[in-house]
Amino acid sequence: MLEISSLVKTFGSRRVIDDLSLFVGEGELVCLLGSSGCGKTTTLRAIGGYLLPDSGSIRVEGAEISSLPPEKRPVSTVFQSYALFPHMTVEENVAYGLKVRREPRSEVRRRTGEMLERVGLSECARARIGEISGGQQQRVALARSLVLSPKVLLLDEPLSNLDANLRVRMREQIKDIQRGFGVTMLFVTHDQQEALTLGDRIAIIRDGRLCQVGRPEDVYDHPADRFCANFLGRVNTLRTDRGAVCFRPEDAAVRDGGRFTGSVTRSVFLGSHRELHIQVGGDEVVVYGSGERNPAAGDAVSFDIEKTLEWKK
Ligand SMILES: Nc1ncnc2c1ncn2[C@@H]1O[C@H](COP(=O)(O)OP(=O)(O)OP(=O)(O)O)[C@@H](O)[C@H]1O
């Protein structure tokens, strides 16, 4: 559906997008994940038509769109700020794009009403943007883009203005909406949990280059390199008599008589589990303890590593 090939963008002497190629299949949700300043927004702006890349191609359903202005591209963008019109009602915001396209008035009314219904906003159709919650505003922003039936929907950190609980709920709603509409989505985020839970696939970007693309489970369990391994979650490195081993905290089990023994330096209760920092020789590792065991700082504990983490590079 969306195919980006060898995209390059430089600002001054800096290559902000460096030979980036990415494919998003029809109805697929791909999360573009990377830390601040790595080129995520620049990539989205190039696809949306708000910025001209130096070279490379952007195709939707096989057709090159690079030379089209934003409004002629079969893509729509949901911005971080939502960019809603505060003086308009929810309904007017959703209808806006259809009116700009000069759709017949009856058609605008029908499609707007249908869209508000589908995203659960009918009841606040007449409310002004300032009168609805952050989560509702988020849905208005989505509805406003979806009503235009784009082939590809681009989302730039759309949940970053919401509090932690709402973010989690909105993730589920976005996933439901995406499945319900079967829309192809490229979702930009710097949040690992968001990418892991939302994406059919994740594309990890670093300094304008993709370092790994794959299903969340595959990328998490089989990272391409140390950077990807660390970026998706905590990695412990423990030197043993057979060389260093790397593992994630959840892949070790605290048990009596375990192969490794160390002294707890920190024991942090996190509700669902306890995070134990354990000094083993010259290395400090973090493992998750179960609810029944409550070791405190200074206690000796044993554990086994049940799964190790390896990468090729
Ligand atoms: N118009 C511009 N002119 C010059 N430099 C720019 C411009 N737009 C972006 N940059 C630079 O390009 C780099 C990548 O920016 P970009 O906004 O794509 O990063 P990002 O990954 O989206 O980061 P964030 O998560 O912080 O939004 C940054 O160093 C930024 O300062």
The ligand as a Gaussian input file, in Angstrom:
#p B3LYP/6-31G(d) Opt

LIG

0 1
 N       12.956000      22.476000       9.109000
 C       14.063000      22.049000       9.710000
 N       15.237000      22.710000       9.567000
 C       16.363000      22.265000      10.159000
 N       16.431000      21.181000      10.944000
 C       15.313000      20.482000      11.116000
 C       14.058000      20.884000      10.527000
 N       13.107000      19.988000      10.885000
 C       13.722000      19.073000      11.671000
 N       15.041000      19.357000      11.800000
 C       16.022000      18.583000      12.571000
 O       15.987000      17.265000      12.096000
 C       16.155000      16.347000      13.159000
 C       15.007000      15.359000      13.174000
 O       13.807000      16.018000      13.526000
 P       12.416000      15.277000      13.643000
 O       11.409000      16.289000      14.055000
 O       12.144000      14.503000      12.420000
 O       12.701000      14.267000      14.831000
 P       11.710000      13.336000      15.633000
 O       12.308000      11.984000      15.596000
 O       10.336000      13.484000      15.112000
 O       11.828000      13.910000      17.091000
 P       10.688000      14.254000      18.185000
 O       10.261000      12.931000      18.721000
 O       11.443000      15.068000      19.180000
 O        9.612000      15.000000      17.469000
 C       16.251000      17.162000      14.433000
 O       17.587000      17.302000      14.774000
 C       15.658000      18.502000      14.031000
 O       16.236000      19.532000      14.774000

